[in-house]
């Protein structure tokens, strides 16, 4: 883990991670890993081994949960985008009529 974290760009990759880029396959793979090694994701166990890894494990779990929420609201987000596009067209039409 120390070697992984010391690689160039890892910290920037973590800081700039976009949860919208998580695919179903990625989420399933991470959930399978978390389910197969639940003790490895418990804060008390991780902190005993590495204080640096405890927040990273929490970050992984939070991003998986967040990506699941994004998946559930995707239809609503798509509908909102369509409605915002229509609003812009109607607003443009109103401006033309003035």
N, C-alpha and C positions, 0 to 999 in steps of 0.2 A: 504494500500500500504506500509506503514511503517513497518507493521508486516511482510509482504511478503519479503521486502528487507532485513529485519533483520534476516531472517532465514539462518541457516548455509548452505553454498554451493551455495546460489543464485548468489552471485557476481561471483564466479568461473564459475558457469554454464553459465552466461551471457558472461564472457570473453572467454570461451572455446566453445561457440556455433558454430556449424557447419551448415551453411546454406544448405549444400548438403543433410542434413538429413530431410529437410522439405518435407513432402508429399503433394500431391494434396489436400487431405482432410484437412490437417492442414492449408494450404494456403487459401483454400476456407473459412474455419472457421474464420480465422483472418481477411480476406477481408470483410466478412459479418459483423464482429464486428466493423471494421473501418467504413464501409458504414452506419451501423445503428447508430453509435455515432460519426459523423464526428467532432463535436465540442470538443469532448474529446481528439482528436488527433491534435488540432490546438495548436501550440506552445504558443501563447499568453494566451489562456485559461488555459493550463496546468501550465505554469509558475506562474500564479496567485494563483493556488491551491498548487502546489508543485514544487519547483525548481529541485528536484531530479528526478521527473517523466518526465519532459520535454525531457531530453536526452534519457530516456528509450523509450518513445513513438516514437521519431525520429529513434531510433535504430530498433524498431519493424518494422516500415514502410520501412526502408532501407533493412532489412533482407528479408522482403516479396518481395520487388522489385528485390533484388539480387537473390532470389530463383527462381523467374520467368525467369530471364536471364539465370540462370543455366539450367532450364528446356528447354529453347529454344535452347541452344547450346549443349545439351546432345548428339544428334546424331553426331555432329562434334567432340565432345570429345571422343566418342566411336570409331569413324573412326580414329582419331589420335592415340588412344591406339593400334588399330589393325595395323596401319602403322608403329608405333614405334616397335612393336613386330616383324614385317616382317624385318624392318631395322636391328634389332639386330641379327636375323637369318642370313641375308645376310652378315652382318659384320663378324659374326662368320665363315661363309663359306669362305669369303675372307681371313681371318686370317689363316684358315686351308690350303688354297691353297698356301700360302707364304711359 
